[in-house]
Amino acid sequence: MKYILGIDIGTGSTKAVAVDYSGKAIHTEQVAYPTLSPRPGYSEQAPELIWQAFLKCISRSVAFMRQPPQGIALSSAMHSFIPVNEKGEPITNMITWADNRSAGIAERIKNSPQAAFLYERTGTPIHAMSPLCKIIWLHEQDESVFKSAYKYISIKEYIWFRLFGVYEIDHSIASATGLFDIETLTWNAQALELCGISEDKLSLPVGTSFSRPLMAENIANQIGLPVNIPFFAGASDGCCANVGSFAVNDGIAALTIGTSGAIRVASTKPTFNFNAMTFNYRLDENTFISGGPINNGGVALKWYMLNFLKKELISSVDYGEVIQEIDSIKAGAGGLIFLPYILGERAPLWNSETCGVFFGITSRHTQSHFTRAVLEGISMALYNISQCLEESGLTIQQVNVSGGFVHSERWMQLLADIFGKPIGLVSSDDASAMGAAYIALKKLEGLTDYSSLKPATIRIFTPRPENHAIYRDSIFPVYRNLTSTLLLNMSILSEMQATTLS
């Protein structure tokens, strides 16, 4: 059987999905790795562990399929940052998107006269997650590493270098660095000047359908691949998820909830909103993906379950078991509202000092009310971004979903009720890995678009008008007002907690 292997190099694990030429997933593999936090606000990972996870996903997939794929395509989490020496060896651990050490620098840039220009040229929100801010932090706080770095690369570039010995970066990952001009598809001179680096410190940008044949016999033999098998650069996990969710046409949004979450819409041109700082990343030469990420997706639910109910969520199936109890509680959780900002928040707040809040607690509220409020709070954070996108001129008629939460029909119905729009379940497999495989299939098969890979039926969850009215008219307005009203007090508490919890 001919198949493509799509691989998503994620924050918590690397996932591989074998996809046949009809676009159907036939096998999956996953290898996890830890995240390190050596200091408060730091988030790091060991590149070598991710490289080994990458190799294991391929070798296990090939062993299960009993034959090599026709090609391998890559998806990757955005905003990762690794300074490397002239041999391509990491000088430090990889700094992940969740790292907050450059928050002060991001705030400084955001308040500068050049902020709007940088945002609109690079398409990247000005935030501590971006390599732009991380390089400046390194320049100011760790000059020895800054001076000794030969290149600044992402985790996908690191793996690409290990495979091929060259530094290349796809347009999609590049467009999430804050250093790349999304119109000219070149490194932006003003952003580089702000960082104090030259273009030769970065990789060569290539298209998302760009491929190279694997020539390293030692690697090929180790993981059961033939020499010359093509590897496709692919795109970022967010852009790939739009492809894997068949959300690349006007009016169809892709929504993902994993550890974090995001909602994204494809467009032929960027859509800017400086106040909400929605992103505009490249899927390919003709397509922009506009949207916004949240910090607190499944991680907020796991935090609640572990610390309040002493239950641990191990697999995606566990979500469904936990969420069953919300059936006994009506929409709105009895007026109990949860602001899910336990890890700060990205879109549309872009404020690392926000914190979580349960608001409206009374003696009538039970455990089930709190569970429903947590799910509603995470969902409304995504709905908030969708409102910003529509206020900027984009149209959303349907939302296609992916991520671990798709195993819970209750959560998808809850999303339909909050959004007031149909929620489409395309596949329960990893949409980012699937999307990467589709990019390769489109190139190999000469497809004009992805429609031929789309399943014949998509399960649709239809909003219940009475529930949507409760969220639209009562709960969400309070949710949005609470967030803006409490920001100053959240900042004060953040300073206090930095001392008392350290």
Secondary structure, DSSP 8 states (H G I E B T S, - for coil): --EEEEEEE-SSEEEEEEEETTS-EEEEEEEE---B-SSTT--EE-HHHHHHHHHHHHHHHHHHHTS--SEEEEEE-SS-BEEE-TTS-BSS-EE-TT--TTHHHHHHHHTSTTHHHHHHHH----STTSHHHHHHHHHHH-HHHHHH-SEEE-HHHHHHHHHHSS-EEEHHHHTTTTSEETTTTEE-HHHHHHHT--GGGS-EEE-TT-EEE---HHHHHHHT--TT-EEEEEEEHHHHHHHHTT--STEEEEEEESSSEEEEEEESS----TTTT-EEEEEETTEEEEEEEES-SHHHHHHHHHHHS-----SHHHHHHHHGGGGGS-TTGGG-EEE--TT-B-TTT-BTT---EEES--TT--HHHHHHHHHHHHHHHHHHHHHHHHHTT--EEEEEEESGGGG-HHHHHHHHHHHTS-EEE--SS-HHHHHHHHHHHHHHHT-SSSGGGS-S--EEE---HHHHHHIIIIIHHHHHHHHHHHHHHHHHHHHHHHHH--
